Amino acid sequence: MDNPQDRFELDSQLTELSRVQPWIEALADRYGFSEDARFAMQLCVEEALANVVLHGYRSEAGHPIVMRASLSEGTLVFAIDDKAPPFAPTEPAPPNGATKPASLESIEPGGNGIRLLHRFAGSLRYERLPDGNRLTIGFPVP
Amino acid sequence: MTISTESMDGGITRVLLDGRLDIQGAAAVDLRMNVLAGSSKFLLIDLSKVSFLGSMGLRSIIIPAQAVSRRGGKVALFSPVPMVEEVLKASRVDEIIPIFHDLDAAVAALC
């Protein structure tokens, strides 16, 4: 298939996220992604969806999240649409080079999701939609 | 996701995690991890059977490690697979909780 259109809809709760895993695996099978690329895809989608649920919808269930997968110029692209208030996870991640975290106590247990998204996604794009947000995450097809 | 423990010489508790440390996996081990953090002085978290690690899974490691450290104990991570190690490095956890691939070195660092 040159231009598949796949759609997956879930509700805004963390317990829904595990349903996405087999869907991503099936897409990865279709395009022959490596184990490491599958790891990156699962990681980025989980972090992006968790952001929508926890920050976009503030952990309130009952809101839709729609994912679409498509192939564009040799890249498998996931578009994640929600109807939450504006929330752009593509804001620059906290500086990650200069200073070493001082101690175990100074490490923030949360807040790694966006950093991981930036590190493991092939490409990342945020759009504000008229009634929500769209995050597009791309992975080059091998 | 399963979690089991093993007592080692030197008062070290080795925690063996097995499975995907994603949101679901993290929820499955959090309570047990926190109990272990409350009762162990030296914690060796064995990640060799962990096939996936996300930010929620990182929390399941960092929060217990902070609790152990607060009580004057030490925590080390053992033998993560390469992609799991990448996640630990991308989030800079490796700079605070040491990662070992050699068991003797991990034990020496804890005691």
gemmi code that builds the backbone of each chain (N, CA, C; Angstrom):
import gemmi

chains = {
    "A": [
        ("MET", (0.849, -1.210, 0.000), (0.000, 0.000, 0.000), (0.876, 1.249, 0.000)),
        ("ASP", (0.653, 2.165, -0.912), (1.502, 3.357, -0.971), (1.055, 4.432, 0.001)),
        ("ASN", (-0.226, 4.538, 0.199), (-0.691, 5.632, 1.032), (-1.790, 5.160, 1.982)),
        ("PRO", (-1.418, 4.347, 2.958), (-2.449, 3.787, 3.831), (-3.044, 4.849, 4.740)),
        ("GLN", (-4.280, 4.719, 5.017), (-4.909, 5.604, 5.996), (-5.415, 4.706, 7.115)),
        ("ASP", (-4.819, 4.802, 8.249), (-5.251, 4.008, 9.384), (-5.686, 4.943, 10.492)),
        ("ARG", (-6.699, 4.521, 11.207), (-7.276, 5.401, 12.232), (-7.468, 4.601, 13.504)),
        ("PHE", (-7.193, 5.232, 14.625), (-7.363, 4.580, 15.925), (-7.895, 5.623, 16.888)),
        ("GLU", (-9.001, 5.290, 17.535), (-9.591, 6.268, 18.447), (-9.557, 5.728, 19.876)),
        ("LEU", (-9.227, 6.603, 20.824), (-9.244, 6.173, 22.221), (-9.793, 7.273, 23.109)),
        ("ASP", (-10.152, 6.869, 24.312), (-10.697, 7.806, 25.278), (-9.547, 8.366, 26.133)),
        ("SER", (-9.791, 9.544, 26.712), (-8.724, 10.243, 27.431), (-8.483, 9.674, 28.828)),
        ("GLN", (-7.984, 8.438, 28.886), (-7.577, 7.876, 30.171), (-6.358, 6.986, 29.972)),
        ("LEU", (-5.481, 6.982, 30.960), (-4.205, 6.275, 30.809), (-4.395, 4.786, 30.568)),
        ("THR", (-5.475, 4.214, 31.124), (-5.699, 2.773, 30.946), (-5.988, 2.426, 29.479)),
        ("GLU", (-6.345, 3.410, 28.684), (-6.619, 3.180, 27.266), (-5.330, 2.986, 26.460)),
        ("LEU", (-4.224, 3.489, 26.988), (-3.007, 3.577, 26.176), (-2.451, 2.224, 25.727)),
        ("SER", (-2.670, 1.192, 26.547), (-2.111, -0.114, 26.182), (-2.792, -0.686, 24.934)),
        ("ARG", (-3.992, -0.180, 24.603), (-4.686, -0.670, 23.396), (-3.952, -0.270, 22.119)),
        ("VAL", (-3.141, 0.775, 22.218), (-2.486, 1.305, 21.021), (-1.310, 0.425, 20.577)),
        ("GLN", (-0.714, -0.269, 21.567), (0.510, -1.024, 21.295), (0.378, -2.019, 20.130)),
        ("PRO", (-0.670, -2.885, 20.111), (-0.773, -3.827, 18.979), (-0.996, -3.143, 17.638)),
        ("TRP", (-1.661, -2.013, 17.669), (-1.904, -1.251, 16.430), (-0.569, -0.768, 15.849)),
        ("ILE", (0.296, -0.270, 16.720), (1.606, 0.198, 16.259), (2.447, -0.986, 15.777)),
        ("GLU", (2.389, -2.097, 16.503), (3.144, -3.283, 16.090), (2.720, -3.745, 14.697)),
        ("ALA", (1.407, -3.711, 14.429), (0.909, -4.139, 13.111), (1.443, -3.212, 12.020)),
        ("LEU", (1.466, -1.917, 12.286), (2.010, -0.971, 11.305), (3.511, -1.206, 11.121)),
        ("ALA", (4.206, -1.460, 12.231), (5.653, -1.695, 12.157), (5.950, -2.955, 11.349)),
        ("ASP", (5.104, -3.984, 11.523), (5.251, -5.214, 10.731), (5.086, -4.909, 9.250)),
        ("ARG", (4.056, -4.119, 8.951), (3.737, -3.838, 7.556), (4.907, -3.176, 6.831)),
        ("TYR", (5.632, -2.311, 7.543), (6.707, -1.557, 6.886), (8.102, -2.044, 7.260)),
        ("GLY", (8.169, -3.148, 7.998), (9.476, -3.757, 8.283), (10.377, -2.934, 9.189)),
        ("PHE", (9.809, -2.274, 10.185), (10.633, -1.497, 11.111), (11.441, -2.430, 12.020)),
        ("SER", (12.635, -1.976, 12.391), (13.500, -2.759, 13.282), (12.953, -2.725, 14.708)),
        ("GLU", (13.508, -3.582, 15.555), (13.107, -3.618, 16.972), (13.359, -2.265, 17.637)),
        ("ASP", (14.510, -1.655, 17.352), (14.826, -0.362, 17.975), (13.851, 0.714, 17.509)),
        ("ALA", (13.494, 0.685, 16.225), (12.541, 1.684, 15.711), (11.160, 1.475, 16.339)),
        ("ARG", (10.786, 0.224, 16.549), (9.493, -0.068, 17.195), (9.484, 0.479, 18.621)),
        ("PHE", (10.604, 0.296, 19.302), (10.735, 0.822, 20.663), (10.501, 2.340, 20.627)),
        ("ALA", (11.174, 3.014, 19.680), (11.052, 4.474, 19.589), (9.613, 4.882, 19.273)),
        ("MET", (8.956, 4.137, 18.375), (7.565, 4.455, 18.014), (6.649, 4.292, 19.220)),
        ("GLN", (6.790, 3.164, 19.917), (5.947, 2.907, 21.098), (6.187, 3.984, 22.155)),
        ("LEU", (7.461, 4.328, 22.324), (7.807, 5.317, 23.349), (7.194, 6.684, 23.018)),
        ("CYS", (7.404, 7.134, 21.784), (6.920, 8.477, 21.408), (5.402, 8.555, 21.473)),
        ("VAL", (4.727, 7.507, 20.981), (3.259, 7.543, 20.993), (2.758, 7.512, 22.436)),
        ("GLU", (3.364, 6.681, 23.273), (2.923, 6.636, 24.680), (3.132, 7.993, 25.365)),
        ("GLU", (4.296, 8.606, 25.137), (4.564, 9.902, 25.782), (3.611, 10.974, 25.269)),
        ("ALA", (3.363, 10.963, 23.954), (2.472, 11.977, 23.371), (1.053, 11.808, 23.908)),
        ("LEU", (0.574, 10.566, 23.953), (-0.796, 10.326, 24.432), (-0.914, 10.636, 25.925)),
        ("ALA", (0.112, 10.273, 26.686), (0.075, 10.567, 28.122), (0.023, 12.076, 28.355)),
        ("ASN", (0.748, 12.815, 27.518), (0.700, 14.283, 27.621), (-0.696, 14.827, 27.381)),
        ("VAL", (-1.354, 14.274, 26.354), (-2.712, 14.733, 26.037), (-3.645, 14.445, 27.222)),
        ("VAL", (-3.556, 13.213, 27.748), (-4.456, 12.820, 28.847), (-4.161, 13.645, 30.110)),
        ("LEU", (-2.878, 13.702, 30.491), (-2.528, 14.304, 31.789), (-2.559, 15.823, 31.751)),
        ("HIS", (-2.042, 16.406, 30.660), (-1.926, 17.868, 30.609), (-3.032, 18.513, 29.780)),
        ("GLY", (-3.303, 17.907, 28.608), (-4.356, 18.482, 27.756), (-5.721, 18.382, 28.419)),
        ("TYR", (-6.091, 17.165, 28.785), (-7.426, 16.932, 29.379), (-7.381, 16.873, 30.908)),
        ("ARG", (-6.239, 17.111, 31.496), (-6.082, 17.124, 32.966), (-6.692, 15.882, 33.630)),
        ("SER", (-6.378, 14.752, 33.044), (-6.800, 13.433, 33.557), (-8.304, 13.227, 33.593)),
        ("GLU", (-9.029, 14.026, 32.821), (-10.485, 13.872, 32.799), (-10.855, 12.906, 31.678)),
        ("ALA", (-11.528, 11.807, 32.029), (-11.934, 10.819, 31.021), (-13.117, 11.352, 30.204)),
        ("GLY", (-13.390, 10.684, 29.088), (-14.574, 11.017, 28.307), (-14.323, 11.933, 27.117)),
        ("HIS", (-13.048, 12.222, 26.848), (-12.726, 13.073, 25.691), (-12.050, 12.228, 24.615)),
        ("PRO", (-12.290, 12.570, 23.364), (-11.709, 11.740, 22.296), (-10.258, 12.102, 21.962)),
        ("ILE", (-9.499, 11.073, 21.605), (-8.171, 11.274, 21.007), (-8.175, 10.405, 19.742)),
        ("VAL", (-7.868, 11.018, 18.615), (-7.894, 10.274, 17.353), (-6.489, 10.233, 16.769)),
        ("MET", (-6.032, 9.010, 16.474), (-4.725, 8.855, 15.836), (-4.914, 8.396, 14.405)),
        ("ARG", (-4.119, 8.956, 13.523), (-4.125, 8.492, 12.131), (-2.693, 8.189, 11.736)),
        ("ALA", (-2.515, 7.074, 11.046), (-1.189, 6.738, 10.530), (-1.233, 6.839, 9.016)),
        ("SER", (-0.212, 7.421, 8.426), (-0.160, 7.494, 6.967), (1.298, 7.446, 6.533)),
        ("LEU", (1.465, 7.147, 5.251), (2.823, 7.096, 4.710), (3.037, 8.333, 3.858)),
        ("SER", (4.080, 9.088, 4.149), (4.328, 10.309, 3.391), (5.820, 10.443, 3.132)),
        ("GLU", (6.174, 10.422, 1.871), (7.570, 10.587, 1.439), (8.538, 9.704, 2.240)),
        ("GLY", (8.221, 8.434, 2.289), (9.119, 7.489, 2.942), (9.119, 7.575, 4.454)),
        ("THR", (8.125, 8.234, 5.010), (8.045, 8.354, 6.469), (6.682, 7.872, 6.934)),
        ("LEU", (6.695, 7.055, 7.977), (5.433, 6.666, 8.616), (5.090, 7.771, 9.608)),
        ("VAL", (3.924, 8.378, 9.402), (3.555, 9.558, 10.179), (2.337, 9.248, 11.046)),
        ("PHE", (2.453, 9.555, 12.323), (1.317, 9.452, 13.242), (0.812, 10.865, 13.537)),
        ("ALA", (-0.474, 11.109, 13.240), (-1.070, 12.401, 13.605), (-2.010, 12.140, 14.775)),
        ("ILE", (-1.785, 12.846, 15.872), (-2.587, 12.650, 17.086), (-3.417, 13.913, 17.312)),
        ("ASP", (-4.748, 13.775, 17.177), (-5.640, 14.934, 17.322), (-6.400, 14.860, 18.641)),
        ("ASP", (-6.495, 15.988, 19.306), (-7.324, 16.056, 20.507), (-8.129, 17.348, 20.478)),
        ("LYS", (-9.046, 17.475, 21.426), (-9.867, 18.687, 21.492), (-9.613, 19.440, 22.803)),
        ("ALA", (-8.392, 19.316, 23.281), (-8.008, 19.954, 24.546), (-7.595, 21.411, 24.289)),
        ("PRO", (-7.472, 22.207, 25.354), (-6.937, 23.563, 25.194), (-5.531, 23.509, 24.591)),
        ("PRO", (-5.062, 24.627, 24.038), (-3.751, 24.618, 23.371), (-2.659, 24.023, 24.252)),
        ("PHE", (-1.925, 23.087, 23.669), (-0.822, 22.478, 24.413), (0.205, 21.970, 23.418)),
        ("ALA", (1.373, 22.603, 23.391), (2.390, 22.261, 22.394), (3.572, 21.555, 23.032)),
        ("PRO", (3.634, 20.229, 22.913), (4.783, 19.525, 23.502), (6.059, 19.688, 22.702)),
        ("THR", (6.016, 20.486, 21.653), (7.248, 20.697, 20.891), (8.021, 21.911, 21.399)),
        ("GLU", (7.543, 22.534, 22.464), (8.340, 23.602, 23.076), (9.703, 23.010, 23.406)),
        ("PRO", (10.765, 23.829, 23.330), (12.096, 23.268, 23.569), (12.174, 22.519, 24.895)),
        ("ALA", (12.784, 21.357, 24.845), (12.977, 20.585, 26.079), (13.980, 21.334, 26.952)),
        ("PRO", (13.959, 21.097, 28.242), (14.914, 21.772, 29.126), (16.341, 21.517, 28.670)),
        ("PRO", (17.238, 22.471, 28.889), (18.619, 22.287, 28.454), (19.169, 20.970, 28.970)),
        ("ASN", (19.862, 20.290, 28.087), (20.241, 18.912, 28.433), (21.746, 18.710, 28.379)),
        ("GLY", (22.498, 19.800, 28.335), (23.925, 19.602, 28.208), (24.712, 20.073, 29.398)),
        ("ALA", (24.642, 21.341, 29.660), (25.578, 22.027, 30.540), (25.809, 21.362, 31.901)),
        ("THR", (24.890, 21.589, 32.817), (25.206, 21.174, 34.181), (24.625, 19.809, 34.509)),
        ("LYS", (25.342, 19.117, 35.306), (24.894, 17.804, 35.763), (23.880, 17.995, 36.889)),
        ("PRO", (22.806, 17.190, 36.919), (21.896, 17.314, 38.049), (22.667, 17.080, 39.350)),
        ("ALA", (22.413, 17.927, 40.343), (23.250, 17.927, 41.531), (23.146, 16.632, 42.340)),
        ("SER", (21.962, 16.117, 42.484), (21.781, 14.940, 43.319), (20.500, 14.227, 42.921)),
        ("LEU", (20.342, 13.064, 43.514), (19.121, 12.302, 43.268), (17.894, 13.113, 43.679)),
        ("GLU", (18.040, 13.849, 44.751), (16.914, 14.654, 45.245), (16.517, 15.745, 44.255)),
        ("SER", (17.496, 16.233, 43.491), (17.196, 17.363, 42.597), (16.550, 16.911, 41.289)),
        ("ILE", (16.515, 15.609, 41.059), (15.887, 15.113, 39.825), (14.375, 15.164, 39.973)),
        ("GLU", (13.738, 15.701, 38.979), (12.276, 15.751, 38.977), (11.772, 14.414, 38.432)),
        ("PRO", (10.977, 13.666, 39.229), (10.556, 12.344, 38.753), (9.719, 12.415, 37.485)),
        ("GLY", (8.958, 13.489, 37.295), (8.168, 13.643, 36.075), (8.922, 14.536, 35.103)),
        ("GLY", (8.260, 14.887, 34.018), (8.843, 15.867, 33.110), (9.802, 15.297, 32.094)),
        ("ASN", (9.955, 13.972, 32.064), (10.862, 13.395, 31.074), (10.176, 13.077, 29.751)),
        ("GLY", (8.846, 13.073, 29.758), (8.103, 12.660, 28.572), (8.445, 13.467, 27.333)),
        ("ILE", (8.439, 14.788, 27.469), (8.682, 15.639, 26.297), (10.131, 15.496, 25.830)),
        ("ARG", (11.038, 15.381, 26.789), (12.454, 15.190, 26.443), (12.634, 13.896, 25.641)),
        ("LEU", (11.965, 12.829, 26.089), (12.083, 11.545, 25.386), (11.463, 11.624, 23.995)),
        ("LEU", (10.345, 12.327, 23.907), (9.673, 12.521, 22.611), (10.635, 13.184, 21.627)),
        ("HIS", (11.316, 14.226, 22.076), (12.268, 14.926, 21.204), (13.445, 14.041, 20.826)),
        ("ARG", (13.886, 13.235, 21.767), (15.082, 12.433, 21.527), (14.799, 11.257, 20.578)),
        ("PHE", (13.622, 10.650, 20.671), (13.372, 9.404, 19.942), (12.519, 9.564, 18.682)),
        ("ALA", (11.862, 10.702, 18.501), (11.041, 10.888, 17.293), (11.948, 11.213, 16.105)),
        ("GLY", (11.580, 10.693, 14.913), (12.305, 11.073, 13.708), (12.012, 12.521, 13.369)),
        ("SER", (10.738, 12.906, 13.460), (10.332, 14.299, 13.256), (9.123, 14.569, 14.141)),
        ("LEU", (8.913, 15.846, 14.442), (7.873, 16.227, 15.395), (7.312, 17.578, 14.966)),
        ("ARG", (5.971, 17.657, 14.856), (5.385, 18.940, 14.446), (4.088, 19.165, 15.214)),
        ("TYR", (3.890, 20.363, 15.677), (2.669, 20.696, 16.410), (1.852, 21.696, 15.608)),
        ("GLU", (0.517, 21.482, 15.554), (-0.385, 22.463, 14.928), (-1.540, 22.722, 15.874)),
        ("ARG", (-1.919, 23.967, 15.991), (-3.143, 24.289, 16.705), (-4.289, 24.147, 15.709)),
        ("LEU", (-5.291, 23.334, 16.007), (-6.461, 23.172, 15.152), (-7.550, 24.125, 15.656)),
        ("PRO", (-8.584, 24.398, 14.830), (-9.647, 25.316, 15.283), (-10.245, 24.894, 16.623)),
        ("ASP", (-10.352, 23.578, 16.842), (-10.968, 23.132, 18.092), (-10.088, 22.141, 18.861)),
        ("GLY", (-8.798, 22.228, 18.687), (-7.938, 21.282, 19.411), (-6.483, 21.387, 18.992)),
        ("ASN", (-5.775, 20.272, 19.145), (-4.337, 20.224, 18.851), (-4.043, 19.036, 17.948)),
        ("ARG", (-2.998, 19.180, 17.157), (-2.507, 18.037, 16.378), (-1.001, 17.942, 16.555)),
        ("LEU", (-0.552, 16.760, 16.995), (0.881, 16.495, 17.066), (1.192, 15.442, 16.017)),
        ("THR", (2.172, 15.730, 15.172), (2.543, 14.800, 14.112), (3.945, 14.281, 14.400)),
        ("ILE", (4.059, 12.949, 14.464), (5.346, 12.316, 14.777), (5.717, 11.408, 13.609)),
        ("GLY", (6.911, 11.575, 13.080), (7.310, 10.785, 11.915), (8.493, 9.873, 12.191)),
        ("PHE", (8.496, 8.725, 11.489), (9.606, 7.765, 11.586), (9.961, 7.308, 10.174)),
        ("PRO", (11.211, 7.490, 9.749), (11.588, 7.076, 8.395), (11.418, 5.566, 8.199)),
        ("VAL", (10.771, 5.202, 7.108), (10.568, 3.780, 6.803), (11.901, 3.200, 6.340)),
        ("PRO", (12.281, 2.020, 6.873), (13.589, 1.461, 6.502), (13.644, 1.069, 5.025)),
    ],
    "B": [
        ("MET", (4.059, -7.349, 33.422), (5.192, -6.867, 34.207), (5.237, -7.609, 35.533)),
        ("THR", (6.370, -8.227, 35.850), (6.492, -8.888, 37.148), (7.681, -8.314, 37.909)),
        ("ILE", (7.619, -8.481, 39.225), (8.690, -7.988, 40.075), (8.990, -9.072, 41.111)),
        ("SER", (10.278, -9.367, 41.302), (10.654, -10.322, 42.338), (11.935, -9.815, 42.989)),
        ("THR", (12.240, -10.355, 44.158), (13.424, -9.864, 44.864), (14.307, -11.031, 45.298)),
        ("GLU", (15.540, -10.665, 45.583), (16.536, -11.662, 45.984), (17.481, -10.954, 46.955)),
        ("SER", (17.748, -11.577, 48.105), (18.692, -10.972, 49.054), (20.098, -11.395, 48.686)),
        ("MET", (20.984, -10.395, 48.635), (22.383, -10.692, 48.294), (23.260, -10.385, 49.503)),
        ("ASP", (24.514, -10.829, 49.431), (25.463, -10.507, 50.510), (25.592, -8.995, 50.644)),
        ("GLY", (25.929, -8.567, 51.838), (26.150, -7.140, 52.056), (24.869, -6.366, 52.287)),
        ("GLY", (23.773, -7.092, 52.506), (22.503, -6.405, 52.773), (21.889, -5.766, 51.544)),
        ("ILE", (22.273, -6.281, 50.368), (21.721, -5.730, 49.119), (20.441, -6.469, 48.743)),
        ("THR", (19.434, -5.711, 48.381), (18.220, -6.318, 47.827), (18.260, -6.137, 46.316)),
        ("ARG", (18.244, -7.268, 45.626), (18.217, -7.209, 44.153), (16.756, -7.305, 43.712)),
        ("VAL", (16.322, -6.319, 42.952), (14.937, -6.289, 42.469), (14.951, -6.644, 40.998)),
        ("LEU", (14.312, -7.735, 40.658), (14.281, -8.160, 39.256), (12.958, -7.750, 38.623)),
        ("LEU", (13.045, -6.850, 37.677), (11.850, -6.421, 36.947), (11.832, -7.170, 35.624)),
        ("ASP", (10.652, -7.591, 35.208), (10.545, -8.386, 33.986), (9.314, -7.947, 33.204)),
        ("GLY", (9.537, -7.420, 32.010), (8.402, -7.026, 31.175), (8.555, -5.605, 30.654)),
        ("ARG", (7.424, -5.010, 30.310), (7.428, -3.655, 29.749), (7.134, -2.649, 30.858)),
        ("LEU", (8.072, -1.734, 31.072), (7.862, -0.700, 32.083), (7.224, 0.517, 31.397)),
        ("ASP", (6.042, 0.274, 30.843), (5.245, 1.358, 30.250), (4.253, 1.836, 31.316)),
        ("ILE", (3.227, 2.562, 30.929), (2.292, 3.099, 31.924), (1.645, 1.982, 32.730)),
        ("GLN", (1.230, 0.938, 32.015), (0.582, -0.197, 32.672), (1.577, -0.945, 33.574)),
        ("GLY", (2.766, -1.164, 33.067), (3.794, -1.867, 33.827), (4.203, -1.091, 35.067)),
        ("ALA", (4.332, 0.226, 34.911), (4.708, 1.077, 36.045), (3.644, 0.981, 37.138)),
        ("ALA", (2.388, 1.017, 36.738), (1.293, 0.939, 37.719), (1.328, -0.396, 38.453)),
        ("ALA", (1.752, -1.447, 37.733), (1.770, -2.789, 38.329), (2.873, -2.947, 39.380)),
        ("VAL", (3.965, -2.190, 39.253), (5.088, -2.403, 40.188), (5.262, -1.286, 41.216)),
        ("ASP", (4.588, -0.160, 41.030), (4.821, 1.011, 41.889), (4.707, 0.718, 43.379)),
        ("LEU", (3.640, 0.068, 43.769), (3.402, -0.160, 45.198), (4.532, -1.006, 45.800)),
        ("ARG", (4.854, -2.101, 45.111), (5.904, -3.004, 45.590), (7.257, -2.289, 45.627)),
        ("MET", (7.535, -1.490, 44.618), (8.796, -0.748, 44.572), (8.893, 0.204, 45.758)),
        ("ASN", (7.796, 0.862, 46.067), (7.816, 1.815, 47.180), (7.974, 1.110, 48.521)),
        ("VAL", (7.374, -0.062, 48.657), (7.540, -0.840, 49.891), (9.010, -1.263, 50.037)),
        ("LEU", (9.594, -1.733, 48.936), (11.006, -2.154, 48.965), (11.920, -0.982, 49.299)),
        ("ALA", (11.579, 0.187, 48.756), (12.396, 1.377, 49.016), (12.342, 1.747, 50.497)),
        ("GLY", (11.217, 1.443, 51.124), (11.066, 1.767, 52.532), (11.783, 0.796, 53.450)),
        ("SER", (12.174, -0.372, 52.926), (12.748, -1.391, 53.808), (14.160, -1.811, 53.407)),
        ("SER", (14.700, -1.234, 52.333), (16.030, -1.666, 51.874), (17.027, -0.519, 51.960)),
        ("LYS", (18.239, -0.856, 52.338), (19.276, 0.183, 52.375), (20.054, 0.227, 51.064)),
        ("PHE", (20.317, -0.954, 50.512), (21.036, -1.024, 49.233), (20.153, -1.752, 48.225)),
        ("LEU", (19.820, -1.027, 47.184), (18.882, -1.568, 46.202), (19.577, -1.715, 44.847)),
        ("LEU", (19.579, -2.931, 44.318), (20.126, -3.160, 42.983), (18.933, -3.465, 42.077)),
        ("ILE", (18.620, -2.547, 41.189), (17.455, -2.732, 40.321), (17.926, -3.382, 39.025)),
        ("ASP", (17.550, -4.646, 38.859), (17.981, -5.430, 37.706), (17.014, -5.185, 36.548)),
        ("LEU", (17.530, -4.524, 35.503), (16.684, -4.147, 34.359), (16.905, -5.059, 33.156)),
        ("SER", (17.657, -6.148, 33.352), (18.043, -6.954, 32.190), (16.855, -7.567, 31.453)),
        ("LYS", (15.715, -7.747, 32.152), (14.541, -8.338, 31.506), (13.484, -7.278, 31.166)),
        ("VAL", (13.857, -6.021, 31.284), (12.904, -4.952, 30.951), (13.068, -4.612, 29.472)),
        ("SER", (12.011, -4.839, 28.698), (12.113, -4.661, 27.247), (11.696, -3.276, 26.792)),
        ("PHE", (11.050, -2.511, 27.679), (10.574, -1.162, 27.302), (10.575, -0.292, 28.547)),
        ("LEU", (10.956, 0.977, 28.359), (10.930, 1.924, 29.479), (10.453, 3.275, 28.970)),
        ("GLY", (9.390, 3.788, 29.577), (8.887, 5.122, 29.242), (8.999, 6.034, 30.448)),
        ("SER", (8.456, 7.258, 30.332), (8.648, 8.224, 31.413), (7.927, 7.805, 32.691)),
        ("MET", (6.810, 7.085, 32.560), (6.123, 6.602, 33.760), (6.961, 5.520, 34.448)),
        ("GLY", (7.616, 4.705, 33.658), (8.510, 3.698, 34.211), (9.712, 4.336, 34.898)),
        ("LEU", (10.194, 5.439, 34.340), (11.297, 6.165, 34.984), (10.895, 6.625, 36.378)),
        ("ARG", (9.655, 7.089, 36.489), (9.156, 7.515, 37.814), (9.186, 6.353, 38.802)),
        ("SER", (8.869, 5.157, 38.293), (8.850, 3.965, 39.161), (10.245, 3.603, 39.658)),
        ("ILE", (11.265, 4.137, 38.999), (12.642, 3.918, 39.440), (13.117, 5.098, 40.295)),
        ("ILE", (12.828, 6.318, 39.826), (13.376, 7.516, 40.485), (12.777, 7.724, 41.881)),
        ("ILE", (11.464, 7.581, 42.013), (10.830, 7.876, 43.310), (11.323, 6.917, 44.409)),
        ("PRO", (11.347, 5.606, 44.172), (11.923, 4.724, 45.204), (13.407, 5.009, 45.461)),
        ("ALA", (14.152, 5.340, 44.404), (15.582, 5.637, 44.583), (15.758, 6.864, 45.480)),
        ("GLN", (14.903, 7.844, 45.311), (14.972, 9.036, 46.166), (14.679, 8.669, 47.618)),
        ("ALA", (13.716, 7.768, 47.810), (13.356, 7.369, 49.174), (14.524, 6.642, 49.843)),
        ("VAL", (15.193, 5.764, 49.106), (16.340, 5.031, 49.654), (17.468, 6.012, 49.988)),
        ("SER", (17.724, 6.918, 49.064), (18.803, 7.890, 49.250), (18.539, 8.794, 50.463)),
        ("ARG", (17.293, 9.174, 50.646), (16.902, 10.036, 51.776), (17.215, 9.364, 53.115)),
        ("ARG", (17.175, 8.048, 53.128), (17.459, 7.327, 54.368), (18.925, 6.890, 54.448)),
        ("GLY", (19.743, 7.464, 53.570), (21.180, 7.179, 53.626), (21.595, 5.931, 52.881)),
        ("GLY", (20.722, 5.365, 52.063), (21.049, 4.157, 51.306), (21.567, 4.476, 49.916)),
        ("LYS", (21.776, 3.425, 49.135), (22.289, 3.590, 47.766), (21.483, 2.725, 46.797)),
        ("VAL", (21.411, 3.194, 45.555), (20.687, 2.464, 44.504), (21.581, 2.371, 43.273)),
        ("ALA", (21.553, 1.235, 42.606), (22.254, 1.087, 41.326), (21.340, 0.347, 40.352)),
        ("LEU", (21.573, 0.599, 39.069), (20.795, -0.067, 38.018), (21.696, -1.088, 37.346)),
        ("PHE", (21.120, -2.246, 37.033), (21.938, -3.320, 36.484), (21.455, -3.787, 35.119)),
        ("SER", (22.370, -3.764, 34.172), (22.237, -4.439, 32.886), (21.013, -4.100, 32.027)),
        ("PRO", (20.727, -2.823, 31.823), (19.611, -2.499, 30.919), (19.968, -2.864, 29.471)),
        ("VAL", (18.965, -3.238, 28.673), (19.210, -3.474, 27.238), (19.495, -2.100, 26.595)),
        ("PRO", (20.142, -2.093, 25.411), (20.609, -0.808, 24.860), (19.536, 0.290, 24.757)),
        ("MET", (18.333, -0.020, 24.280), (17.330, 1.049, 24.122), (16.845, 1.562, 25.480)),
        ("VAL", (16.754, 0.668, 26.453), (16.363, 1.089, 27.808), (17.459, 2.000, 28.387)),
        ("GLU", (18.709, 1.639, 28.104), (19.818, 2.484, 28.572), (19.774, 3.854, 27.886)),
        ("GLU", (19.374, 3.873, 26.611), (19.231, 5.151, 25.895), (18.216, 6.053, 26.595)),
        ("VAL", (17.114, 5.467, 27.037), (16.078, 6.243, 27.739), (16.646, 6.801, 29.049)),
        ("LEU", (17.398, 5.969, 29.764), (17.993, 6.412, 31.031), (18.978, 7.557, 30.790)),
        ("LYS", (19.707, 7.472, 29.681), (20.690, 8.518, 29.382), (20.013, 9.787, 28.877)),
        ("ALA", (18.999, 9.625, 28.026), (18.292, 10.802, 27.491), (17.645, 11.608, 28.613)),
        ("SER", (17.244, 10.924, 29.662), (16.609, 11.631, 30.781), (17.615, 11.938, 31.895)),
        ("ARG", (18.876, 11.607, 31.654), (20.004, 11.912, 32.541), (19.921, 11.209, 33.893)),
        ("VAL", (19.132, 10.165, 33.949), (19.036, 9.397, 35.191), (20.374, 8.702, 35.482)),
        ("ASP", (21.092, 8.352, 34.413), (22.372, 7.640, 34.582), (23.407, 8.472, 35.337)),
        ("GLU", (23.223, 9.814, 35.317), (24.199, 10.672, 35.995), (24.001, 10.666, 37.512)),
        ("ILE", (22.846, 10.189, 37.936), (22.487, 10.243, 39.350), (22.367, 8.838, 39.953)),
        ("ILE", (21.853, 7.917, 39.148), (21.771, 6.523, 39.597), (22.690, 5.731, 38.665)),
        ("PRO", (23.805, 5.208, 39.183), (24.777, 4.570, 38.290), (24.247, 3.287, 37.642)),
        ("ILE", (24.699, 3.084, 36.410), (24.332, 1.880, 35.656), (25.556, 0.971, 35.575)),
        ("PHE", (25.354, -0.300, 35.864), (26.441, -1.276, 35.781), (26.026, -2.436, 34.885)),
        ("HIS", (27.018, -2.965, 34.162), (26.760, -4.192, 33.400), (27.520, -5.370, 34.010)),
        ("ASP", (28.310, -5.061, 35.007), (29.080, -6.091, 35.689), (28.562, -6.185, 37.130)),
        ("LEU", (28.122, -7.373, 37.497), (27.476, -7.546, 38.794), (28.425, -7.248, 39.960)),
        ("ASP", (29.665, -7.709, 39.845), (30.625, -7.463, 40.928), (30.858, -5.961, 41.125)),
        ("ALA", (30.940, -5.239, 40.020), (31.152, -3.786, 40.106), (29.948, -3.102, 40.757)),
        ("ALA", (28.754, -3.599, 40.425), (27.538, -3.017, 41.006), (27.511, -3.249, 42.513)),
        ("VAL", (27.853, -4.473, 42.919), (27.856, -4.811, 44.351), (28.906, -3.974, 45.086)),
        ("ALA", (30.081, -3.839, 44.472), (31.157, -3.055, 45.098), (30.733, -1.591, 45.272)),
        ("ALA", (29.987, -1.074, 44.306), (29.559, 0.329, 44.382), (28.497, 0.540, 45.455)),
        ("LEU", (27.721, -0.484, 45.712), (26.626, -0.332, 46.683), (27.121, -0.463, 48.126)),
        ("CYS", (28.072, -1.380, 48.343), (28.476, -1.645, 49.744), (29.540, -0.657, 50.239)),
    ],
}
model = gemmi.Model(1)
for chain_id, residues in chains.items():
    chain = gemmi.Chain(chain_id)
    for i, (resn, *xyz) in enumerate(residues, 1):
        res = gemmi.Residue()
        res.name, res.seqid = resn, gemmi.SeqId(i, " ")
        for name, pos in zip(("N", "CA", "C"), xyz):
            atom = gemmi.Atom()
            atom.name, atom.element = name, gemmi.Element(name[0])
            atom.pos, atom.b_iso = gemmi.Position(*pos), 0.0
            res.add_atom(atom)
        chain.add_residue(res)
    model.add_chain(chain)
structure = gemmi.Structure()
structure.add_model(model)
structure.setup_entities()
